[in-house]
Amino acid sequence: MRVIAGSARGTKLFCPEGLSIRPTHDRVKEAVFSMLGDRVIGCSALDLFAGTGALGIEALSRGAEQVTFVDASPRSLAVAAQNVEKTHMGERSCLVQSDYAVFLNQTEESYDLIFLDPPYAEGFIPNILNSIARRNLLTDGGVIYCEFDGDVPAMPENTFHTIREKRYGRAHIMLLTL
């Protein structure tokens, strides 16, 4: 697992064995960031279920202004912190150990880009999208990246619109906007 492009291009990221982390594959990251294009430059991003921090670090490497990394697991967040340090992105990073629902209900920030890559089997995406919409956590013109397995999760009615949708093996990705 590595940073694909930008200022930290080619940096290998830590991904320890034994953690229940399912990092986004380089092929998928490359496709997603190609779809996002210049939207990443100067944006404020949220990497929810950060795991190793690979998605948020890729955004920072490509010009995001700031990324907040959130994960409930102290071990996962420690790995994300190591990767942030290794890529020299600490000044533009905020690492938060928190349950996703608690974080979404307490944050006062809104984001231009939100990465949602929760554990596949848990079915978190509909609840997360409802919280984002209810709390206005996505800026006007902002984009949500969702990665999931299987069928498209139920979306809040009259809220989000699909920009792009694609399948990469087991990973099903969608880019959403308001």
N, C-alpha and C positions, 0 to 999 in steps of 0.2 A: 504494500500500500504506500503510495507516494503522492506528493503534491504535483499536479499535472502541469500547471501553467502559472505565470506571474513571477513575483519577486522571490518566492520560495520554490520555484520549479525544480523538480527532481529530488527534493528532500524526502527521504524515507521516513515514514511515521511509525511510531510504536503501536503495536497491536498485540498485546500479550496473549499467549495461549491460556485457555481456561476461563476467560471472562465470557459472559454471555452476551458478547457484542457481535453484531453482524454488520461489519462495515460495508458501506456502499462501494461497489467495485469500481475500479478506475475507468472502465469502459462506460459505465453508467454516469459517473461524475463528469467525464468528458462530454458526453451527450447533453447532460443537464446544463452545464455551464455554457455550452455552445448555444442552447436554446435561450438561456438568460441573457447572453451577450453583454452589452454595455450597461444593463440594469444593475449589475453588481457594483460598478464603479461609484464610489461615494455613498453607498447605501449603509443603512443600519440594519443588521441582521440578527435573527434569533435562531440558534441551533438547538432546538428542543430534542430531548433524548440524544444528547451530543455524543455519547459513546467515546470514541477516540478523538472526536472533534474534527474529523477529516473534512466534512462539508463546510463548516465554518472557517476552517483554516484555508481551504481552497478559495473561499470568498475573500478572505483577507489578502491572500496572495494575489488575487486578481483585482484588488483595489477597493474592497469594501472599507468603509471608514471605521466601523466598529461592529463587533460580534459578541453577543451574549450567549455563552454556552451553558446549558442547563441539563443536569442529569441527577437522578435520585441516588445513584450508586456512587459512594465515595471512591471506590476503586476505578470506576469508569472516568470519573471527573479527574482523578489523579493522572490517568493516562492522557486525557485531553490537556491537562496542564503541562505535562511533559512535552507533548507535541507543540503546544503554543510556545513554550520556551525554546524548543529545538528550532522552530521556524522564526524566532525573534519577533513574535506578534503580540507579546504581552501587553504593550502599551495600548493596543487597540482591542483588547479582549477583556471580558468580564466573565468569570467562572462562578456559577451558582449551583450549590448542591440543594436540590429541591425536587419534590414531587411535581410533575407537570401541572396538575390541576391547581395546586397551591400557588405555584409561580404565576400561572395565567390569571388567577383571581386576585393576585396582589400587585403585579407589575403596573406601573403607571406609564410605561413606555409604549410607543407604537413603533412598528418595524416596517421597513421597505421590502424585506425579504425574510420569510420564515421557512425553515427547514423542518419538516415533520417526517421522521423516519423511526416510528415507534416499533416495538416488538410486533412482529406480524400477527401472531395469534391472539393478541389482546383486544383488537377492535377499538382502539382509542380514537381513531381519526374523527368520527362524527362528533364526539364530545368535545374534542379539541377545536374543531371548526366552529361549533356552536359558541364556545367560549371566546374565540377570536372575534367572531361577528358581534356577539353581545357586548363585549368590552371595547370594541373599536381598536383592536391591537394591530391592524394592518393599515398602513397609510394609503391614501388615494393613489392608485396606480401600482400599489405593492403587489407582490407575488408570493404565493405559498407553494412550496415544493412538497408533494406528498409521495411517499414510497410505501407500498403495501403489497400484499400477496393475495392473489385470487380476485374475486369480483370487486367492482368499484363500490366503496363504502357509501352508505346513505349520506347525501349532502343536505345541509340545511336549505330549505326551500327559499327561492328568490334571493339568495345571498351571493354565492360564488359562481363564477363562470369558468369553464375549462378553457385554458389557452392551448395546451398541448397535452396529449396522452400517448404513452408508448409503453410497450412491454419489452423487457430485457431478461429473457429466461424467466426465472421466478419473480423477479422484481417488476412491479407494475408502477409506473410513475405518472403523476399528473402535475401540471402547473395550473394553479388557480388564481383568479383575481376577483375583486369585488364587482 
